[in-house]
Amino acid sequence: MPDIVWEAPFCAEGNNCFRIGTDLEGNAYIAVNGQEDRCLTDSVEALRALIADIKAGKADHLL
């Protein structure tokens, strides 16, 4: 796995905390906090939008 620099977790009450990370090549990653070894990759913008929707309650049922 590439070296990933993880940002602080995004947390909501009673929900899992998610983290976004980037590697030296500019790839973006998302993972449940504490499970960074099992992550998804996409663009930073797409992952930030996903987290924002989760925090707003729009996508909670998908997780």
C-alpha positions in Angstrom: 0.0 0.0 0.0 1.4 3.5 -0.8 2.3 5.9 1.9 -1.0 7.7 2.7 -1.2 10.9 4.8 -4.6 10.7 6.6 -6.5 13.8 7.7 -8.4 14.1 11.0 -11.5 11.9 11.1 -14.9 13.2 10.1 -17.4 12.1 12.8 -21.1 12.4 13.5 -23.0 11.5 16.6 -23.5 7.7 16.9 -21.9 7.1 13.5 -18.6 5.7 12.3 -15.8 8.2 11.8 -14.3 8.4 8.2 -10.9 9.6 7.1 -9.6 11.0 3.9 -6.0 10.5 2.9 -3.8 11.3 0.0 -0.6 9.8 -1.3 2.4 11.4 -2.9 0.9 10.9 -6.4 -2.2 12.9 -5.5 -4.5 9.9 -5.2 -7.3 10.2 -2.6 -8.5 7.5 -0.2 -11.3 7.1 2.3 -11.6 4.6 5.2 -13.5 4.1 8.4 -11.3 5.4 11.2 -9.2 2.6 12.6 -9.5 0.5 9.4 -7.3 2.5 7.1 -5.8 -0.7 5.7 -9.2 -1.3 4.0 -9.8 1.9 2.0 -11.5 3.0 -1.2 -9.9 5.4 -3.6 -11.4 8.1 -5.8 -10.9 11.8 -6.4 -10.6 14.1 -3.3 -13.7 16.0 -4.4 -15.8 12.9 -4.8 -14.7 11.6 -1.4 -15.3 14.9 0.4 -18.8 15.1 -1.2 -19.5 11.5 0.0 -18.5 12.4 3.6 -20.5 15.7 3.5 -23.6 13.7 2.4 -23.1 11.1 5.1 -22.7 13.8 7.7 -25.9 15.5 6.4 -27.8 12.2 6.8 -28.3 11.8 3.0 -26.3 8.6 2.6 -26.3 7.0 6.1 -28.5 4.2 4.9 -25.9 3.1 2.4 -23.3 2.3 5.1 
